[in-house]
Amino acid sequence: RDGIGSLINSTEGVLFAEWKPKISSDYSFFSISNGTLDELVTIGKANDTTNMFVGVRTGGGYEILHNTSSHDLTIFNKVAVKWKSGDMAVWVNGVEVLTSTSTSLPTGMNKLSFEFASGGTFPFYGEIRQLQVYNTALTDEQLLQLTGESGTDFYESYAEMAAALTYTIQ
């Protein structure tokens, strides 16, 4: 989706999704980007059937990359990618699985795409229960609650989380 640049912050933020890809040999991604392959935050599945692929890309290279088969892609996973200068992280199902202290950040991000980046590269195939973009970097506690399991670290609804974190729902 174009025209949402005011809702995306290139200097810090979080891309969160509860998602499950279609299991096939196809790549399957969704991203926020500047419309190119060089500056983006992405979540998806590699071209094999088992690798979750989560990353922050700047200047054509990855500042943080979680590419692993250690997650069950046949079920819904809650994944959050946080970017902020010196504080990047990937959270999957209530666990921080990767961190980086990189200070390089993507620039000009203003598009949400159900593909690797705008232009039809590696479209998303699968299901998404929730997709949220935050224009500030959330704390570890907030990311735990956002990606965690019901009854332990999980808010029962977005409204409950917004109230607890004093966010305004618009």
C-alpha positions in Angstrom: 0.0 0.0 0.0 1.3 3.4 -0.9 0.6 6.7 0.8 1.3 5.5 4.3 4.7 7.1 4.7 3.6 9.2 7.6 2.7 6.0 9.5 6.2 4.4 9.0 9.3 5.7 10.6 12.6 4.8 9.0 14.6 5.6 12.1 12.8 3.2 14.4 9.8 0.9 14.5 8.4 -2.6 14.6 6.8 -4.8 11.9 4.6 -7.4 13.6 2.6 -10.2 12.1 0.8 -13.4 13.1 1.1 -15.3 9.9 1.4 -18.7 8.3 2.8 -19.2 4.8 1.4 -21.5 2.2 3.8 -24.4 2.2 5.2 -24.7 -1.3 8.5 -24.2 -3.1 7.7 -20.5 -3.6 9.2 -17.6 -1.9 6.6 -15.8 0.2 7.1 -12.3 1.7 5.6 -9.1 3.1 7.6 -6.0 3.7 7.7 -2.3 4.4 10.2 -0.6 2.1 11.1 2.4 0.0 9.9 0.5 -3.0 13.3 -1.0 -3.7 15.0 -4.2 -2.7 17.8 -2.2 -1.0 15.9 -0.6 1.9 13.3 -2.7 3.7 12.1 -4.7 6.7 10.7 -8.1 5.7 9.1 -11.2 7.0 8.6 -14.3 5.0 9.5 -17.8 3.8 12.5 -18.8 1.7 12.1 -20.9 -1.4 12.3 -24.1 0.4 9.4 -25.3 2.6 11.0 -24.9 6.0 13.0 -21.6 6.4 11.5 -18.6 8.1 13.2 -15.5 6.8 13.2 -12.2 8.7 15.4 -9.2 8.1 16.3 -5.6 8.0 18.1 -4.5 4.8 20.0 -1.3 4.2 22.1 -0.3 1.2 21.5 -3.7 -0.3 22.9 -5.6 2.6 21.4 -7.2 5.7 21.9 -5.5 9.1 19.9 -8.3 10.8 18.9 -11.6 9.3 17.0 -14.5 10.8 17.0 -17.4 8.2 16.3 -20.7 9.9 14.2 -23.9 9.8 13.8 -24.0 13.6 10.2 -22.7 13.4 7.1 -24.7 12.4 5.7 -22.9 9.4 2.6 -25.1 9.2 1.2 -23.2 12.2 0.6 -19.5 12.8 3.7 -17.8 14.2 3.9 -14.3 15.9 6.9 -12.5 14.6 8.2 -9.0 15.3 11.1 -7.2 13.8 12.4 -4.1 15.7 14.7 -1.6 14.1 16.4 1.3 15.9 20.0 2.6 15.7 22.0 0.3 17.9 19.0 -1.8 18.9 17.6 -4.3 16.4 15.9 -7.6 17.2 13.7 -10.4 16.0 11.1 -11.9 18.2 9.3 -15.2 17.4 6.5 -16.6 19.6 7.6 -14.7 22.7 11.3 -15.4 22.4 14.0 -13.0 21.3 15.9 -15.0 18.7 18.3 -12.5 17.3 19.7 -9.1 18.2 22.1 -6.6 16.6 23.7 -3.3 17.6 24.0 -2.1 14.0 23.5 1.6 13.5 22.6 1.4 9.8 18.9 1.8 9.1 16.7 1.6 6.1 15.8 4.9 4.6 12.7 6.3 2.9 10.4 3.5 3.9 6.8 4.4 2.9 5.2 1.3 1.4 3.6 -1.8 2.9 3.7 -4.6 0.3 2.6 -8.2 0.3 5.8 -9.1 -1.5 9.6 -8.7 -0.9 9.4 -5.1 -2.1 7.2 -3.2 -4.5 7.3 -4.5 -8.1 6.0 -8.0 -7.8 9.2 -9.7 -6.4 8.3 -12.8 -4.4 4.6 -12.2 -3.6 3.1 -13.4 -0.3 1.2 -16.7 -0.3 -0.4 -17.6 3.0 -2.6 -16.3 5.8 -2.2 -13.3 8.1 -4.3 -13.0 11.2 -2.6 -9.7 12.4 -0.3 -7.2 10.7 0.8 -4.1 12.6 3.4 -1.5 11.9 4.6 0.7 14.9 6.4 3.9 14.2 8.5 3.6 17.4 10.7 0.8 18.6 8.8 -1.2 21.3 10.5 -2.4 24.5 11.5 -6.0 25.1 8.6 -6.3 27.5 6.2 -5.0 24.9 7.6 -7.3 22.3 7.3 -10.3 24.7 3.7 -9.5 25.3 2.9 -8.9 21.6 4.5 -12.1 20.4 3.9 -14.3 23.5 1.4 -17.0 24.3 -2.1 -16.5 25.6 -2.3 -16.8 29.4 1.3 -15.9 29.9 2.7 -12.9 28.1 -0.1 -12.2 25.7 -2.7 -9.5 25.5 -6.1 -10.9 24.7 -6.9 -8.2 22.2 -5.3 -5.2 20.5 -7.6 -2.9 22.5 -6.3 -4.5 25.8 -2.7 -4.0 24.7 -3.3 -0.4 23.6 -5.0 0.5 26.9 -2.2 -1.2 29.0 0.5 0.6 27.0 -1.4 3.9 26.9 -1.7 3.9 23.1 -4.5 5.8 21.3 -6.5 3.7 18.8 -7.4 5.8 15.8 
